[in-house]
Amino acid sequence: MAELRQLAPAVRFILQGGPAARAAAGEAFGVMLPEDPCRANAAGERAALWLGPDEHLLLAPAGDAHAIATQLTAALAGIPHSLVDVSQRQVALQVMGSDASDLLNSGCPLDLDPAEFEPGMCTRTIIGKAEAVLWRKAATEYHLEIWRSFAGYVVDWLREAGVSINRK
């Protein structure tokens, strides 16, 4: 069985920058930005996901938006970087349960076997035909970041796939 639900609104920043920017941002954000490819670090309700060699997605509760923006701006002053608030661009979905990997694999080309995509890993991928950021938070729990304009399509895709999986 797999469960799909939309998560609460969040603040999302894309940070691009070198080692100095990553270190300063991690300290200000309260979560060190992962240096290893396809990894996520989390502390409490905040998370930093590696999207590329110099690109990270920062996630936190929506109510922290102003404080985080202020802290990051101050910490990154004078350090080459790009910091963009993409909070309104995306929505977050949670997929969890014993069939979560099978459900996602109905529209995702990644091998989600735990030996290949273990908890703590994240990456950009495709769900159906929509771009997504996929983060495996636990053995049977995934966090998806989907562009808002594709969220309905992805939810419908996963619901339809879930009907097929649940009939097995």
Disulfide bonds with the S-S distance in Angstrom:
none
